[in-house]
Each structure stands twice: as structure tokens, then as C-alpha cells.
Amino acid sequence: MHLASYRERGVLRRFQAARMPARVSYHVHWPVSWWGMGLAMILGTMTFAAIGVFLGAVLPTARAARGVGVLLWFLMRRRD
């Protein structure tokens, strides 16, 4: 939905004009346990899908479910 909106407004052409440098580093530390990381990703994906299905089943409209979902997402964000 957002990508189509950006394409209609010409935002994607502006992104292409502002190129990133070829080398970008973020001091990434690779995980010690790849199995644990994979399990955490699968578990997290299933949890978010379950929350979405629950909101879709309980709330009367898609607009309400989207609003509550965004509200929950902002509440779950990590505060640093």
C-alpha cells in the first residue's frame, strides 16, 4: 500500500536521486547461536500473526483493527 502511494507521488524517484554511499557499516555483532536466532524469529513472527488474527476476530472493522494494532506496536517499542 505504501509503495504504491510512493510511486504515485514520485517519492521513489527522489529516493533514487539521493544515493547512499557504497559502503555502510553498523558494527554488527553476529549471533552466537544461529538456531536460537532462527527460533526467536519464528516465535516472534507467529506471535505477531496471532495478535493480528486476534484483533481481526475481535474488532468490528478493519480500520479499528489497524488502529489498535498500530497503538499496540507503539506501546511495544523499546524505549532507549
C-alpha positions as CSV (number, residue, x, y, z in Angstrom):
1,M,0.0,0.0,0.0
2,H,2.7,2.5,0.9
3,L,4.9,1.5,-2.0
4,A,2.1,2.2,-4.5
5,S,1.4,5.5,-2.8
6,Y,5.1,6.5,-3.1
7,R,5.1,5.5,-6.7
8,E,2.1,7.7,-7.5
9,R,3.6,10.7,-5.7
10,G,7.0,10.3,-7.3
11,V,8.8,9.7,-4.0
12,L,10.6,6.6,-5.4
13,R,12.3,8.8,-8.0
14,R,13.5,11.1,-5.2
15,F,15.0,8.2,-3.3
16,Q,16.9,7.1,-6.3
17,A,18.4,10.6,-6.8
18,A,19.7,10.5,-3.2
19,R,22.1,7.6,-3.4
20,M,23.7,6.0,-0.4
21,P,27.5,5.6,-0.2
22,A,28.7,2.2,-1.4
23,R,30.0,1.1,2.0
24,V,27.8,1.4,5.1
25,S,28.7,-0.2,8.4
26,Y,26.7,-0.5,11.6
27,H,29.2,-2.5,13.8
28,V,27.1,-5.7,13.5
29,H,27.8,-8.5,16.0
30,W,26.8,-11.8,14.6
31,P,24.7,-14.1,16.8
32,V,26.4,-16.8,18.7
33,S,23.6,-19.3,18.2
34,W,22.1,-19.3,14.7
35,W,19.5,-21.9,15.9
36,G,18.4,-19.6,18.7
37,M,18.1,-16.6,16.4
38,G,16.0,-18.6,13.9
39,L,13.8,-19.9,16.7
40,A,13.3,-16.4,18.1
41,M,12.4,-15.1,14.6
42,I,9.9,-17.8,14.0
43,L,8.4,-17.4,17.5
44,G,8.2,-13.6,17.1
45,T,6.5,-13.9,13.7
46,M,4.0,-16.3,15.0
47,T,3.3,-14.1,18.0
48,F,2.7,-11.0,15.8
49,A,0.5,-13.0,13.4
50,A,-1.6,-14.3,16.4
51,I,-2.1,-10.8,17.7
52,G,-3.2,-9.7,14.2
53,V,-5.7,-12.6,13.9
54,F,-7.0,-11.9,17.4
55,L,-7.5,-8.2,16.6
56,G,-9.2,-9.1,13.3
57,A,-11.6,-11.5,15.1
58,V,-12.5,-9.3,18.0
59,L,-12.8,-5.8,16.5
60,P,-15.7,-5.0,14.2
61,T,-13.9,-3.2,11.3
62,A,-10.6,-3.4,9.6
63,R,-10.0,0.3,10.3
64,A,-10.4,-0.4,14.1
65,A,-8.1,-3.4,14.0
66,R,-5.4,-1.4,12.1
67,G,-5.7,1.5,14.7
68,V,-5.4,-0.8,17.7
69,G,-2.6,-2.7,16.0
70,V,-0.6,0.4,15.4
71,L,-1.3,1.6,19.0
72,L,0.0,-1.8,20.4
73,W,3.0,-1.6,18.1
74,F,3.9,1.8,19.5
75,L,3.4,0.6,23.1
76,M,5.7,-2.5,22.5
77,R,8.6,-0.5,21.0
78,R,11.7,-0.5,23.0
79,R,12.5,2.8,24.8
80,D,16.2,3.6,24.8
